[in-house]
Amino acid sequence: MQQRTKIYFISDVHLGIPPNEKEREQCFVNWLDEVKADAQKIFLLGDIFDFWFSYKHVVPRGYVRVLGKLAELTDMGIEIHYAIGNHDMWIFDYFEKEIGIKTYSKPWDFTYNGKMFLVGHGDGLGKSDKKYNFLKILFSSKICQKLFASLHPYIGISLANFCSKKSRFSHSDFDAKYFGDDKEDITIYCNNAIKDKPYDYCLFGHRHLVLDKKLGEKTRYINLGEWVTQKHYAVYDGNDITIKEYTCTNKK
């Protein structure tokens, strides 16, 4: 049996949005099925779902194959860590209790094989987007969450999908380019973080832009892009990180 020594990182799959949402779900399942052979840990760095709300008695329709595959991997002993993103901020404790996936609402760090990692989704790390930061505080409030939970899931999920679509279209131009080290919130956040700890790697999502930048003397800031138009991920093999693009074989 192949030894599991690698760490995989992926973000912004945005399951549930067009185009080709069923094909993208199957492709993501295929990817999970392939990496389980040598994965010791998998980091899902946010917005894996375009929307999720952990109802008390209801599981949102769809994603059965994804949830089943994730449960299979944790049952095999593979650690899966989930950075809650801005599209799936209402995960709550469902993934931890039902699937055994550790979830995080803020960036966190860990050390593996002598290397220091800082990971997270990447939303709300700066002050440039005051409107978004206000909305994040609002949506994180217990009152807002209880009000949404009181809606029938058909109404609540339809409303959330509409808002998600509007948000995605409004940021399409923003996602296409890098605005410079002094204007990118995640870059600024990482540059400040490495002043306190000598991170080797900072890995984030959210920007929908594949990046691999050197910060300071030794740190690499890696952004994982997205899976709506492209399918990038990163893998740490025990020595270094490589960014790869996945080619879906559409197997079932």
N, C-alpha and C positions, 0 to 999 in steps of 0.2 A: 504494500500500500504506500502511495506517495506521501511523504511527510508534509504536514501542513506548517509552513513557515512564513507565508506571505501575508501582507496586509493590503487590503483593497479599499479604495476610496471612490465614491460615486455621489453625485448630487443632481438635483433638478431634472428628474425623470418626468415629473408633471403628469403622472398617470391620470387619465380621465378627460384630457382635453384633445380636441382634434388638431391636426389631422391624424388619421391612422392610430387611434388610441388603442384598439384591440391588438394591432400588430406590434405597437410599442410595448404593451404589457407582456405579450408573449416573448418579445426580444429580451426584455428585462429578466423574465423568468429563465430564459436560455442562458443569459449571462451568469445569473446566480448558480445555475446548474453546473456551469463550466468551472467557475472559480472555487466551488466547494471542494474540489480535488486537492488544492494546496493552500487554501485560505485558513489562517489561524484566527484572523479578525477581519471584519468588514465594517467600514464606517459609511453609513448613509448620511450624507451631510445636508439634509434638508430638502424640502419640496419634492420628495419622492412622489407624493400625491399632490395633485393640483388643489384639492380640498379634502379635508378630513375633519369630522367632528365625532368624538367618542361619546355617542349616546349611551344612556344607562342600559337600555334593553334592545338597541337596534345597532346592527353593523351596516354601514353604507353599502349600497348595492355595487357589485363589481369587485375586482381585485382578488377573487377567490384563489386563483392560481398563485398570485404573488404572496398572499398571506400564508397559503399552504407551504410554498417553497421556503419562505423565511422560517416558518416553524420547523420544517425539516432540517434546515441548517443549524438552528439552535439546538435541536434534539441531538445532532451529531457532535455537539460540543464546540461549534464555531461561535466565537463571540461576535455579536452584532451590536453596534452602537449607533444611535440615531440622534442627530442634531435636529431639533425641531426648527422648521423654517417659517417663513412668513405665510406660506400657503397652507401649511399643515400644523399651525400653532395650537390647534385644539385637539391634539392627540391625547393629552392627559395621561392616564395610566394604562390604557388599553394594551399597548404593545408590550409593556413590562409584564403585566399580569397574565395575558393570554399567550404571548409568544416568547417571552423571556428576553426581550430586547431592551437594553438600557437606553433611556432617553435623557436628553440634556437641553435645557432652555437657553444656555449661554455657552460661549466658547470654553473649552477646557483643554488641559494639556496632559500628556503622558510620555513616558520614556520606554523605548523598546530597543533592545540590542545596542544600548549605549547612545541612541539618538533621541533628541527631544522634539516632540511634535506639539504643535498648537493647532487645534481643529475647531470648526464650527460651521454654521451656515453662512453667516456674513451679513445678515440684515440688521439694521438699527445700530451699527457700530460707530456711527458718526453723527454730527449735528447738522449735516447739510440738508437732509430731508426732514424738515420739522413736521410736515404734514403726516408723513409715514410714521415718525416716532410717536406722534400724538395718537394716531390710529392704533399703533401697537399697544400702547398703554391702555387705551379704551378696550380693545379686544381681549386684553389679558385680565380685565377686571372680572370678578366673580359675578357681578350684576349683569354684565353684558352676556356672559356665558350662560347664565340661568335663563335670561330672556330668550336667547337663541334656542336653548334646549326646550323651551316651552312651545316653540313652533312645531307644527307637524313636519317630520323629515322631508316630505315632498316639497313643502314650501321653503323650508330652511335651506335645503341643498340646492334647489332651483335658484334661490336668491344668491347664495354663495357662488354658484357657478357663473351667474351673470356678472357679479362684482369682480370675480377673478378674471373673466374675459376682458372686461373694461380695463383693469389694471395692466394686463399683459400687453394689450394693444398700445396703451399710453407709454409703455417703457420700451417699445420695440427699437426705436432709434437709439436710446440710451445704451441698450445691450450690445450694440454693434461696434463700439469703439472704446478705447482706453483713453481717459482724459488727463493722465499725468499723475505722477506719484503724489503731488501736493493736493490733488482734487479727488482722489479715490479713497473712500472711507475705509475700505478693508486694508489697503496699502498703508494708510496712515496708522490704523490700529496695529498692524503687524510691526511697523517701524517703532512704535511706542513700546510694544510688548518685548521686543528684543533688547530694549534698554535694561529691562529687569531680569530677563532670563536668556541664556544663549541658545535659542531654539535653532535646530537644524532645518526644520520644515514647518511652514505655516500653510495649512490646506483649508480652503473654503470653497463655497459655491456661490449661489445667489446672483452673480453678475452675468451668467450665461455667456461668458467669454473665457476661452481657454488661455491661461496665462502661466508663465514660468519665469519669474523674475528673481534676480539676486538682490537681497537686502542686506546691507552691512557687509561684513567680511565673509560670512559663511551661510547665512540663512537663505533658503529658497521659499518664496511665496508662490504657491501653486493654486490657481483657480481651475475648477474641474469642468467648466462649461455647462452644457445641458444635453438632454436626450430628445428634444423635440425635433430639431433639425439635424443634429449630429449626436454621436454617441461616444463621448469620451469618458475615461476613468483613469485612475492612477493606481499603480501597484508598487509597493515597497518589497524588495526581494531579500532584505537583510543587509544590503549594502547601500542601495540608492533607490530613488523613486523614478519611475518612468511613466510618462503620460501616453496612453494608448487610445486608439479609436476602435470600437467594437463593430464587427461586421456580423449582422444578424443572419443566421442560417434558416430562420423560420421553422426550425424543427419543433415538434410537439411531443 
